Amino acid sequence: MVLARQTYEDFLANPHCLIQIKLYFIIKMLSNPGRPSMCKITYKIQKIQAIVSTGILTLWFGFWVSFCVADTVILALGDSLTQGYGLRQQDGFVEQLSTWMDRNGNRVRIINAGVSGDTSAGGLARVGWSLEEDADAMIVALGGNDFLRGIDPTETQKNLDGIIRIGLKKDLKILLIGYKASGNYGPKYKQDFDTIYPKLAKKYNLVLVDNFMGALLGKVDEGEHLQSFLQPDMLHPNAKGILEIIQAIGPDVQKLIQN
């Protein structure tokens, strides 16, 4: 795995990263039978430093570098749309957002905490342990399955409120991504559901994306066919649809971490 020159400069300029690598190798070698001499340990460390200097890394070592140079860690808490249902890994929401952020000069690591079929209640139940890993920001994209199942909007709002409060207690920056309900359950249900996200964003002063699927609906307004952005189930975006969504949401995520 070969990283860009800028990545190496950043890595080599960070003494904490080299210390972590050295400690890792010392622990690994001391845990082996025979306990190698300090000369051997020193040799191994010098060898690793030489490898870093030449720009050649193994895949696992590349993970260490990417972890060390990332400025911001973002947890993406959501359902199948976040998880990347029906898509190749590189075409999913998290992967395409990571690519967009990198191309726009943002050094981030995004954790995929999307679970297919999850509701706001499921998100609330797992957000605590999902945040056990240190994070700086959180994207909350839940509620789509709530309205598909006709769950009371009051319950959805209560659950999302709980998720947000847990994130704020951990001093996280939060981006809230909303959904728009269909009219299947009547106009009152739709009105009550659609106002959940603006209310919470105003209450907690959050960055808000009004509708996860908004970019695709915008394409329809421009005369394009919705089918070209969706998978055959007509519910989940295909790779092209995710790209349109990322291009719309990306600036909001950038705004979130730069504020």
C-alpha positions as CSV (number, residue, x, y, z in Angstrom):
1,M,0.0,0.0,0.0
2,V,1.6,3.3,-1.1
3,L,0.3,6.5,0.4
4,A,0.5,10.0,-0.9
5,R,3.6,12.1,-0.1
6,Q,1.5,14.5,2.0
7,T,0.3,11.6,4.2
8,Y,3.9,10.5,4.9
9,E,5.0,14.0,5.8
10,D,2.1,14.3,8.2
11,F,2.8,10.9,9.6
12,L,6.6,11.4,10.1
13,A,6.0,14.8,11.7
14,N,3.8,13.3,14.3
15,P,6.0,11.7,17.0
16,H,3.0,10.2,18.8
17,C,2.3,7.9,15.9
18,L,5.9,6.6,15.7
19,I,5.8,6.0,19.5
20,Q,2.6,4.0,19.0
21,I,4.2,1.9,16.3
22,K,7.3,1.3,18.4
23,L,5.4,0.3,21.4
24,Y,3.3,-2.1,19.3
25,F,6.4,-3.9,18.0
26,I,8.0,-4.0,21.4
27,I,4.9,-5.6,22.9
28,K,4.5,-8.1,20.1
29,M,8.1,-9.2,20.3
30,L,8.3,-9.4,24.0
31,S,5.2,-11.5,24.0
32,N,6.9,-14.2,21.8
33,P,8.8,-17.1,23.4
34,G,12.5,-16.4,23.9
35,R,12.1,-12.7,24.5
36,P,14.4,-11.1,21.9
37,S,17.3,-8.9,22.9
38,M,17.0,-5.2,22.9
39,C,19.4,-5.1,19.9
40,K,16.9,-7.1,17.9
41,I,14.0,-4.8,19.0
42,T,16.0,-1.8,18.1
43,Y,16.8,-3.3,14.7
44,K,13.1,-4.0,14.1
45,I,12.1,-0.5,15.0
46,Q,14.8,1.0,12.7
47,K,13.7,-1.3,9.9
48,I,10.1,-0.1,10.2
49,Q,11.2,3.5,10.2
50,A,13.2,2.8,7.1
51,I,10.2,1.2,5.4
52,V,8.0,4.3,6.3
53,S,10.7,6.6,4.8
54,T,10.7,4.7,1.5
55,G,6.9,4.9,1.2
56,I,6.2,1.2,1.2
57,L,3.7,-0.1,3.8
58,T,1.7,-3.3,4.3
59,L,-2.1,-3.0,4.5
60,W,-2.2,-3.3,8.3
61,F,0.4,-0.7,8.7
62,G,-1.5,1.6,6.4
63,F,-4.3,1.5,8.9
64,W,-2.1,2.8,11.6
65,V,-1.0,5.7,9.4
66,S,-4.6,6.6,8.4
67,F,-5.6,6.5,12.0
68,C,-2.8,8.7,13.1
69,V,-3.3,11.5,10.5
70,A,-7.1,11.7,10.7
71,D,-8.1,15.0,12.2
72,T,-11.8,14.0,12.9
73,V,-13.6,10.7,13.6
74,I,-17.2,10.7,12.6
75,L,-19.8,8.0,13.6
76,A,-22.5,7.5,11.0
77,L,-25.5,6.1,12.9
78,G,-28.3,5.0,10.6
79,D,-30.2,2.2,8.9
80,S,-29.8,0.4,5.5
81,L,-29.2,3.7,3.7
82,T,-26.2,4.4,5.8
83,Q,-25.1,0.7,5.9
84,G,-24.9,0.5,2.1
85,Y,-27.6,-2.1,1.5
86,G,-27.4,-3.8,-1.9
87,L,-24.2,-2.0,-2.9
88,R,-20.5,-2.9,-3.2
89,Q,-18.6,-1.6,-0.2
90,Q,-16.9,1.2,-2.2
91,D,-20.3,2.4,-3.5
92,G,-21.9,2.7,-0.1
93,F,-22.8,6.0,1.7
94,V,-19.9,5.9,4.2
95,E,-17.3,5.0,1.6
96,Q,-18.5,7.6,-0.9
97,L,-18.7,10.3,1.8
98,S,-15.2,9.4,2.9
99,T,-14.0,9.9,-0.6
100,W,-15.8,13.2,-1.0
101,M,-14.4,14.5,2.2
102,D,-10.8,13.5,1.3
103,R,-11.1,15.1,-2.1
104,N,-12.2,18.3,-0.5
105,G,-9.3,18.5,1.9
106,N,-10.9,17.0,5.0
107,R,-8.9,14.4,6.9
108,V,-11.6,12.2,8.5
109,R,-12.3,8.6,9.5
110,I,-16.0,7.7,9.2
111,I,-17.2,4.7,11.2
112,N,-20.1,2.8,9.5
113,A,-22.7,2.3,12.3
114,G,-25.6,1.6,9.9
115,V,-27.8,-1.4,10.5
116,S,-30.2,-2.5,7.9
117,G,-33.9,-2.4,9.1
118,D,-33.0,-0.3,12.2
119,T,-35.5,2.1,13.7
120,S,-35.0,5.1,15.9
121,A,-35.6,2.8,18.9
122,G,-32.8,0.5,17.7
123,G,-30.5,3.4,17.3
124,L,-31.2,4.6,20.8
125,A,-30.5,1.1,22.2
126,R,-27.1,0.9,20.6
127,V,-25.8,4.4,20.4
128,G,-24.0,4.1,23.8
129,W,-21.8,1.2,22.8
130,S,-21.4,2.5,19.3
131,L,-19.7,5.6,20.8
132,E,-17.3,3.5,23.0
133,E,-14.7,4.3,20.3
134,D,-13.6,7.9,20.6
135,A,-15.5,10.1,18.1
136,D,-15.6,13.8,17.4
137,A,-18.9,14.0,15.5
138,M,-21.9,12.0,14.8
139,I,-24.3,11.8,11.8
140,V,-27.8,10.7,12.9
141,A,-29.8,9.3,9.9
142,L,-32.7,7.3,11.4
143,G,-36.5,7.3,11.1
144,G,-37.1,6.0,7.6
145,N,-38.1,2.6,8.9
146,D,-40.2,4.2,11.6
147,F,-42.6,5.8,9.1
148,L,-42.6,2.7,6.9
149,R,-43.9,0.8,9.9
150,G,-46.3,3.5,10.9
151,I,-44.6,4.0,14.3
152,D,-46.1,6.9,16.3
153,P,-44.1,10.1,15.4
154,T,-44.1,11.0,19.1
155,E,-42.0,7.8,19.8
156,T,-39.7,8.5,16.9
157,Q,-39.0,12.1,18.2
158,K,-38.5,10.8,21.7
159,N,-35.9,8.2,20.5
160,L,-34.1,10.7,18.3
161,D,-34.0,13.2,21.2
162,G,-32.4,10.5,23.4
163,I,-29.7,9.8,20.8
164,I,-28.9,13.5,20.4
165,R,-28.6,14.0,24.2
166,I,-26.2,11.1,24.5
167,G,-24.1,12.5,21.7
168,L,-24.1,16.0,23.2
169,K,-23.1,14.6,26.6
170,K,-20.0,13.3,24.9
171,D,-19.4,16.8,23.4
172,L,-20.0,15.5,19.8
173,K,-20.8,17.7,16.9
174,I,-24.1,16.3,15.4
175,L,-25.5,16.4,11.9
176,L,-29.2,15.3,11.8
177,I,-30.5,13.9,8.5
178,G,-34.2,13.9,8.2
179,Y,-36.8,12.0,6.2
180,K,-40.1,12.8,4.7
181,A,-43.0,10.4,5.3
182,S,-45.3,9.2,2.6
183,G,-49.0,9.9,2.7
184,N,-49.9,6.3,3.4
185,Y,-51.0,7.0,7.0
186,G,-52.8,10.2,6.3
187,P,-52.0,13.9,6.3
188,K,-51.8,14.3,10.1
189,Y,-49.3,11.5,10.4
190,K,-47.2,13.0,7.6
191,Q,-47.3,16.5,9.2
192,D,-46.4,15.2,12.6
193,F,-43.5,13.1,11.3
194,D,-42.0,15.6,8.9
195,T,-41.7,18.3,11.6
196,I,-39.7,16.0,13.9
197,Y,-36.3,16.9,12.4
198,P,-36.7,20.7,12.2
199,K,-37.9,20.7,15.8
200,L,-35.0,18.8,17.1
201,A,-32.5,20.7,15.0
202,K,-33.9,24.0,16.4
203,K,-34.0,22.7,20.0
204,Y,-30.4,21.6,20.0
205,N,-29.0,24.0,17.4
206,L,-27.9,21.1,15.1
207,V,-26.8,21.1,11.5
208,L,-29.8,19.7,9.6
209,V,-30.2,18.0,6.3
210,D,-33.9,18.2,5.6
211,N,-34.3,15.0,3.7
212,F,-31.9,12.1,3.1
213,M,-33.4,11.5,-0.3
214,G,-33.8,15.2,-1.1
215,A,-31.1,15.2,-3.8
216,L,-32.8,12.5,-5.8
217,L,-36.2,14.2,-5.6
218,G,-34.4,17.3,-6.9
219,K,-33.3,15.3,-9.9
220,V,-36.9,14.3,-10.5
221,D,-37.9,18.0,-10.4
222,E,-35.3,18.6,-13.1
223,G,-37.0,16.0,-15.3
224,E,-34.9,12.9,-14.7
225,H,-36.3,9.5,-13.9
226,L,-36.2,8.4,-10.2
227,Q,-35.6,4.8,-11.3
228,S,-32.2,5.6,-12.6
229,F,-31.0,6.5,-9.1
230,L,-32.6,3.5,-7.3
231,Q,-32.0,-0.2,-6.9
232,P,-34.7,-2.5,-8.3
233,D,-36.6,-2.5,-5.0
234,M,-37.3,1.2,-5.6
235,L,-36.5,2.0,-2.0
236,H,-32.7,2.0,-1.8
237,P,-30.4,4.3,-3.9
238,N,-28.0,2.6,-6.3
239,A,-24.3,3.8,-6.5
240,K,-25.3,6.7,-8.8
241,G,-28.0,7.7,-6.4
242,I,-25.7,7.6,-3.4
243,L,-23.2,9.8,-5.3
244,E,-25.9,12.4,-5.8
245,I,-26.8,12.3,-2.1
246,I,-23.2,12.7,-1.1
247,Q,-22.7,15.7,-3.4
248,A,-25.7,17.3,-1.6
249,I,-24.8,16.3,2.0
250,G,-21.0,16.6,1.8
251,P,-20.9,20.3,2.3
252,D,-23.0,20.0,5.4
253,V,-20.7,17.4,6.8
254,Q,-17.8,19.6,6.0
255,K,-19.5,22.5,7.7
256,L,-20.1,20.3,10.8
257,I,-16.5,19.5,11.4
258,Q,-15.2,22.9,10.6
259,N,-17.5,24.8,12.9
